[in-house]
Amino acid sequence: MHTINKPTKYRISLKEPGIPGVLRMAEERFIFTPHDPRSLLKLDVPFRSIKVHKFSKDGSKQALLNLLHEGGGYIFEFDSFSDRNICRDFVGKILGKLQATCPSKDDKAVPDKTTPAPGEQLSPMEMEHRIKLLRDDSELQRLHKQFVMTGILTESEFWATRKNLLDDTTIKVSKQRTGFKSTMLADIRPATDGRTNKVTFSLTPEIIHQIFAEKPAVHRAFLDLVPKKMSEKDFWTKYCRAEYLHRTNNSVAAAAEAAEDEELAVFLKHDDILADEIRHKIRRVDPTLDMEADQADDYIHLQDHGLLRDGGKETVDAESELSRRTLSQDLNRHAAVVLEGRAFDVELGDTRTVAEALARSKKGPSLEAFDKNESQERLEKACRMTEIEDLRGPHQLPYAPLFIKDPREYFDSQQANALRALGDSNAGFKNTDYNFNLEESYAYLMKQISEAKVSGLNDIVQSDVAHKVLNGLNQHLSSTKQHIGKGPFESVLDQLPSRTKDELMIHWSSIQELLRHFWSSYPITTGYLYNKVLRLKEAMTQIYNKLQEIKESVQSDYRHLVSLLVHPMLQALDAAFAHYDSEQQKRTAKGGPMPNGFFK
Amino acid sequence: MASAPSKLYSDDVSLVVVLLDANPFFWAAGAGGGNHPAATLPFSKFLDHVIPFLNSLLLMNQLNQVVLIATGINTCGYIYDSGNGGPEGSDNVSEISSEILLRLEEFVCKDRKIGKGTERAMGGSVSSLLSGSLSLALCYVQKVFRSGAIHPQPRILCLQASPDGPEQYVAVMNAIFSAQRSMVPIDSCVVGVQHSAFLQQASYITGGIYLKPPQLDGLFQYLAAVFATDLQSRNFLQLPKPAGVDFRASCFCHKKTIDMGYVCSVCLSIFCQHQRKCSTCGSEFNQAPREPNSASDTIRKA
């Protein structure tokens, strides 16, 4: 890289005239020195602060180069466009180099520490997956940043619990092949030019591919004729002429032209390959299928019903070799081809290669081999379908006997358990009132009912009692509204100010992550786990302290609410700490060195 | 949770199925006095609250329907169906209450007779057949659903006095889930000694109300203020909610509530101890549990 010196004019704004001077650009910075030594407008700017460079078009009035930085831009006017272009390219190169070395500083970028732990090989695809997952899920990214960046958890540990995420993304990579368009070929109308009476057909490789798939006779003709007899262009011209004749429905002209040009006649005749295929297919249809079809019926010769392309309903003599394609035939053929899909994925470049590839793919399954196996199956199936049920014996299909476990066994065992449980616990009224046996209780109950009959209904509720009840209910409702929230769908968290709520949620998810790793490291058998537990414990202590601070610092309105929310988190952390301490005690009680030679 | 929309009926027509707990042990326990709930509210007074409540339900809308089912300790039965007595003109309150009392008496006799044959171990807290009466109620509701496009919105009100019978856990949970499926809310009013975990869960899952009235002599007021509301109006009313629902699972072997346990992977039944064979589905568990490190458990005291 070299430096560039060019005479320019520095313009502070586009309105003012420029200050003539010399612009010197090096790799790191550019310096502008005005000619006038008295001027104070000297510029010395490192390229790192330049974000973008803009320039005026070649041929406009002024040759301007604008170097944009935060807060504005430096505009330089050059004498000639070539000068300006040299400077512009230079700046462009430098900016490109700078952007490659320092990655963009926006928040969404995942920091570069996704380096695998030593001894672990990650394929680039896996790295990409991880980065993509982190980018899509901000919660995951936050956790990753909080724990892996600060070294509390290693990368592998973090992803060890999220294997299902990694697996899922790999499945979605499979590509889908695009199929044929579902618009029909003939809907692609030619452009007619009224003035010069020219009709222009446009054939793209896609259309050609589709033509080959739908009309095997054309395909065969192409393979035969091109490039031996005629060029591709001629071939398509003839084809288009045939299409045009079909379109205009001019049977006489068509006959005339067919008589003249035998290649054209190929296009105008029935598609015999198609006819053959269809006949084969009909033969292979299950004979038990109730279809009133003739062996020779291949849809193509069915002239007496079906609409023609333009809606006309003419009937034509069957002897004419020129085919009159009806709408239903075209639709059926097109639909069949679209449903079959593309046989192969080839670049639609050269028509010739496409044709050949299509021919190769068609040669694969041979119809004859199929027939032999299939006819055997069809015979068996025909026997099965046509059997007369009365004349046959009963089917003795093997079946598995239904095995229903006796539910009484379950309930009896439960009864035994329940009675045992009842014997242990009592409802709190420890048989002091239970002097009655069964008979007496029933007698008492009956007496009560008679009493009710006799006394009738009067004075159900005293007014002061009712008053008390209503007050009690009101109090209960207002207090629960405060604690629980207005409805089943409003959570109590919504009542908190959003900052506190966010903090609590963040802490909660961090605690879950830490606790999951903590509990999974027990029992500690290796030094690695021991270190890991130490790290986790430190992180947990930090969060614990933070939670305590939150509890104290929150406003008095929400204090109760917050303490209710924070309580289970603290409980979980306490349980983890208690477990840690008890394990430590055991370890020291054992005395001597710990596994793998660690000393406390 | 909204109930199934009743087509072409106005929104506040309801069918209330009331499950009345007629457990003799509970109600007789108040005979000795003391602070047993049955002492403050003997059965006759209890009926004095309930029957007017049924009448007031019928009063709220001409098309309302009330069904009363009694829950005994050996059997359950239908006591009263307000849809039946229509043409005979038994809208008379006294006729209704006398009919109810008569049938209740017959029911208790039947319950006693059925229980005579079996020798049951008597404990102080024999529970009523809640699962049976819930099933009866749900069958009735289903019949109403299938009676045509026009039907009132059904709900179930459970007046429970005796404690939960742990042996009925599975059956009660099944009934609760089918109520949830048919969108029939189960309200619970517990007049017994302690809270009923089954009914708390039932009301929570099906979207009903659970209440244990602190003041039993004002029971009618509770019933009228809280449980008489129809489902449409509940969208606009604030009704009492329990502070929390105890969802902890209970183990299937001892019915203790547990926090950590073993789960059969075939039928999802929960056990507190390791078992060789699942008692619900009979599948064998073939993995031996990890032995805790017994060697390092001794702590030497200095």
Interface residues (C-beta under 8 A of the other chain):
Chain A: K405 Y410 F411 S413 Q414 Q415 N417 A418 L419 R420 A421 L422 G423 N426 A427 G428 F429 K430 N431 T432 D433 Y434 N435 F436 N437 L438 E439 E440 S441 Y442 Y444 L445 M446 Q448 I449 S450 E451 A452 K453 S455 G456 L457 I460 V461 Q462 V465 A466 K468 V469 L470 G472 L473 H476 L477 T480 K481 H483 I484 P523 Q585 K586 A589 K590
Chain B: A22 P24 F25 W27 A28 A29 G30 A31 G32 G34 H36 P42 F43 S44 L47 D48 H49 I51 P52 V93 S94 S97 S98 L101 L104 E105 V108 C109 D111 R112 G115 A121 M122 G123 G124 S125 P163 G165 P166 E167 V170 V193 Q194 P213 P214 Q215 D217 G218 L219 F220 Q221 Y222 A225 V226 Q238 L239 P240 K241 A243 F252 C253 H254 K255 S279 T280 C281 G282 N293 S296 D297 T298 I299 R300
